[in-house]
Amino acid sequence: MHPTLDSTSKLDSDRDLPPAALSRRQFMSLGGATLALASQALAGCTRAPREKIVPYRVQPPDVVPGRAAHYATASTLDGFATGIVVESHEGRPTKIEGNPEHPSSLGASSAFEQALLIELYDPARLRGVTHRGRPESDAAVDAALARAADVKRAGRGLHVVMPPVSSPLIADQLRRLRERLPELRLHFHAPLTRLEAFRGAQLAFGAALETRADLRRAKVIVGLDADLLAAGPAHLARAREFADQRRVTSATDEMNRLYVIETTMSVTGAMADHRLALPPSEIPRFTGALLHEIADAVGGVEPGMIAQLAANRSGVDSHAPFVRALARDLVRHRGAGAVLVGEQQPAAVHAAAHALNVLLGNSGAALSYAPSPIFAYGGPEHDSLAALRDALASRAVETLIIVDTNLAYASPRALELAQLIQAAPESFYLAQFEDATAAACRWVIPRAHVLESWADTRAVDGTTSIVQPLLTPLYGGRTDSQLLAGLLGETPVSAYEQLRSFWRSELKDEDAWELALTRGVVDSSAIAPVTTPELRWNWASELVAGGPPPHLELELNLRRDPSVHDGRFGDNPWLLELPCPVTKLTWGNAVGLGPELAKRLQVETGDVLVLEADGQHLEVPALVVPGHADRALTLTLGWGRSGVGLGAGHGSNAYALMKSTLGWAMPVTVARSPRTEELAVTQGVIGLGELESSILVQSTLGEYRKTGQLGREQRRKPLSLYDSDARRAARQWGMTIDLNACTGCSACVIACQAENNVPPVGKNGVLKHREMHWLRIDRYVTGSPRAPRILVQPMACQHCEKAPCEYVCPTAATVHSSDGLNQMVYNRCVGTRFCSNNCPYKVRRFNWFDYHQAEQSPTELVYNPEVTVRERGVMEKCTYCVQRIRRAEIHERTAHEPLRDGDIRTACEQACPTRAIRFGDVADQHAEVSRLRASDRSFAALNELGTVPRTRYLAKLTNPNPELA
Amino acid sequence: MSSVGALPAGGLPLEPLPAPADERELLTGATDERALTAELLGKILQPPKWLGPAIVVTGAISSVLVFSVGYTLVTGIGVWGNDIPVAWAFAITNFVWWIGIGHAGTFISAFLLLFEQKWRTSINRFAEGMTLFALVQAGLFPLLHMGRPWFFYWLVPYPSTMAVWPQFRSSLTWDVAAVSTYLIVSVLFFYLGLLPDLAALRDFASERWRRRIYGIFALGWYGSAAAWRRHRIAYGLLAGLAAPLVVSVHSIVSMDFAIGILPGWHSTIFPPYFVAGAIYSGFAMVLTLLIPARRWYKLEHVVTTAHLDKMAKMLLVTGLVVSYSYAVETYAAWVGGDAFERRMQLAVRPFGPIGSIFWTVIACNCGTPLLLWSRRVRRSAATLFVLSLFIQVGMWLERFMLIVSSQSADFLPSSAHGYQPSIIDGAILVGTLGFFSFLFLVFLRFVPFIPVSELKALNHDLRARP
């Protein structure tokens, strides 16, 4: 396989030579072992690796120290895969990117995928098996598991709880487990359940099908409480498709139109051309009204149903003009529309959306339907938390096995699972962190991180990825499949052996297997869509009667949290400090409410409210959210955890108010607590002020077509007394950021943090306005208070050609490079901070303390070795990822391969789901970035200051429906 | 006293003219030169009883400075309240304020000497001492507020092995040159003027050790005509050097802001405006120190009401210049057409989050001096003392307002953020006040703070005239 190595091995017969044919996999285990040994020296509590450590006396042929290697693998969230590519330096993963070959990624990644990296090195990870808090051996837990899964008992009293599973290997294991232990009870638990979407498809089509959207084929998109650009299993791909239809470069270009009907302002709502804020319970009624209008126009609905829908509309239809205009727009674009529903909406709304899409001919065009890759999709195991509760309460559970789901915390408190789990005579918990469930379970088994695991997983369209490890488990964790193997009574084998033997039937030869590993996807593993099934109409009464009674005073809308999801990322320092794209809140959650309701209740942001729902109380600070529906409150899940983690004690636990996983909207009453709490918000609700057009240029498509001009003022070159720098290199780096594509999702913020070793500063740091993010997303609120618009503008160093920071530095620590970079020389910086004062964009960040002093091992392993870790007292800022530029230039020189446009991608650009950020050589007329700079929409922020920024923005355009103008 | 000693300070020998009435007011009471020497030097050799405890108390307050500076150096300036965007706040405010206070000393010593103002005689030593100690406080801040103060010398042009010079386009490197020059010239000027009095103390003191120490510092001064002649020439030359420094130092300090592009900073009026402000606050500080000292040292016949009156007039003039500068700044913003500048001057400063500070500044710095049109106010020591405190508070707040408001709301609304000082910020300010007082009291204890020889010359001059 590697003849070069074979020949070298002949030179020396020493036994210390590396194994002859060193495959990459073996190398990884060696590299990982090296790391494990290093961490053992630091931490002193990991097992000695079995493998022999071998120095690079003879360098393996595919390893060059200092040159990163990249491996494709996949991460899984709520059962669905996103393909990732992990960068590794000498066996140490340092960066996660999206896998361009993966249909749910298309090369992009979200903040969650990016932040898996810091989770790997979290010092709080579980480091060994414990039984009732005392360390135990792996053999002991294996024996206990074998006892629990004794085949003679047929699994009586044995309950297994795990997140929804798409993994073919685990699905196979579960099938065999059921055969072996017929009495075994399975429970699939995801707090952000998709149950209503299952049921909606069942109601409409009689089968639990997944809806697949291809937004490239949709000219009119309607989101019914659906955060379709920022949440859900394929949101990265959907956001790309959506943005591709909005990259207007000339006045003749077409653009799609997005309508969003939602309760709180979401990332998708902020991108909408038309947005209607409704409390959750009114969305079914709205959907009914829309269906009624469409049925009127295109027919195809049962007459009885039409009458029902009409009756339901009368008297309450205050949004008639909106509904009519939307309906006409949808009808005009028959076959080129898409109506999508958020997962928390009741099944009938999903069914109605299916009906709408079928009636409008969108099914088969932008939308298609396919079976789900999730194991037992739509089955009772997905809705069995109450059954589990009953079983626990009635002592019918003898052994409870919880796999990778923080059941005690992330479940409705009303179910009292935290207490009931403790009552189980025997319990096992496979987890990464010491959390509430770990405290309640007897056996706690460390789980291997995804970057330490061999596994398989499937995207929402069924595309299968083999999950390959980047290093051996740091703390001897095991994978889910290894745990299940114990229940199956199999002799313990490595996760790799399990996976390889399972896949041997499909990926027969080594080449096919290696190809799947290399690409990160298994060829043609996607599930084919089915022909759109016949519509059923038996759900009409459910839609009409759906939702809480109309006299409801206030309703509470429980949502996923953009930073910690359902609590899954609750200890992740990068995500804890990631400002919410809409509210800019960090380090906690707060109950969102609209400005009018806030006025009525006489509360302001930071005032603590006492929410009461169904006898449960929760104290939570208020946060006024522009564009929030009146008569409703929004609270995100995943905060307010007790215990020891980094996120513990921050925010309020919304699970305390949850009744069951169903029916997220619930009646609630509000009282004012005398307390106030300071919320770590990075930007308040701010407008652009009178100086709007010098900061951000925006217009409508219609206006642009009429005038053909946008932001002319912002393109004019300001007068200057000074010539531009004559010492110019052939290449001149620059960036464009398309505000029409940017959703503000903040994936780039975490990508930048990971790439550039940016430290988190903690809640106090944020309160003092000392965030270190090199790239922030500015968020402005414009428009009327009733119909506000959110504008986002990613803001990092603009690399001004005439940089105000440079001439004020007394030590020449910030200087210009000949290829147009505004460079920061950390070694030369004494920290006067004059540069920050003089930066009109305020993108410079100062190390107020030594932020790395308190770091616990092995956190330091996360750092990118190509980027300096800055010491106390120096200034830092965006470098345009200069390390990537220089690496590419060195490669160009040494490999004699000319650099092409797009070869260098900055971390933010690479992560961006919508490709809003483009980087390249502005001196090259053919480069994409030059083309975009020359477009009508290009403008410079604060152009009149004469800084001549290298980063240009492309103006924001909206495409309002003329009928609703 | 020889006739050389009778020369008016720095002046040429002229025909004696009748001394004007207000000059006669400059020295009242004892007219015998021997008695003057005995009285003034006696105050150094037998200090008043309150001085010892006062030195101990201010020394204790200085230890607050030592602690808070030490804490800052060990931990990092994150212990201050600064943030992004407000990266400069208390430290730079304190720096500008203390430097400004330091201006009055040199102004009195050098400018008034060159302009042959006799009233400088009794107070110049006092003011020079104040200048030096204010400079010590001021010099602390540029060092301390760096992120890595241990590399402060990188701002100094020296032949470094790294072959990197300071970046001379930055006003911070100009600052280093301006402030260090000013400090050196001020020390020389102070010491040169002090020589004859140190010699007098050496001769006057009875204990051997005192004579020894003062003798060493007197550098062998024995009061010959030749020595006096050279002393006069050197003193005049130094005055000529120091006078432009009064103007240049604060002009350059003002450029720390004026070369920036921030709205409210980027302004050509800053140099004269800052110089006037500096002299304004400096004179206020002289009054603050002098009024109690003259009373407790029973020096009303040496530092007379006429002195107070003249200093009050200086306050009035500089106060009006400062007020005029405020008006011009605002007016220029209004007609200037720069929307960001207009917002800063017309909205953020007067009506923004720190609007109350703006109006306090206007009241203290523009309102207070107007009272000085009244002769009664100018000649009332107690009133002047209170007014001088108001002016100093006003000038500190002016710098704070100017520095913080521009940073806290510059161009992008997204980066606007306020500033909240930390307890360490406050401790450092209080600590420098304590340390300044401590140094000043030590100065009163050991150094002839009224220039005895010059005063005797004045006495001689006044008596020689009809």
Interface residues (C-beta under 8 A of the other chain):
Chain A: Q683 I686 G687 L688 G689 E690 L691 S694 I695 K768 H769 R770 R776 D778 R779 Y780 Q793 M795 P804 Y807 V808 C809 P810 T811 A812 R828 C829 V830 G831 T832 R833 F834 S836 N837 N838 P840 Y841 K842 R844 R845 F846 N847 W848 F849 D850 E871 R872 G873 V874 M875 A941 L942 L945
Chain B: T75 G76 I77 G78 G81 N82 D83 I84 P85 A87 W88 H145 M146 G147 R148 P149 F151 F152 W154 L155 V164 W165 P166 Q167 R169 S170 S171 L172 T173 V176 D256 I259 G260 I261 L262 A339 F340 R343 Q407 D410 F411 L412 P413 S414 S415 A416 H417 Q420
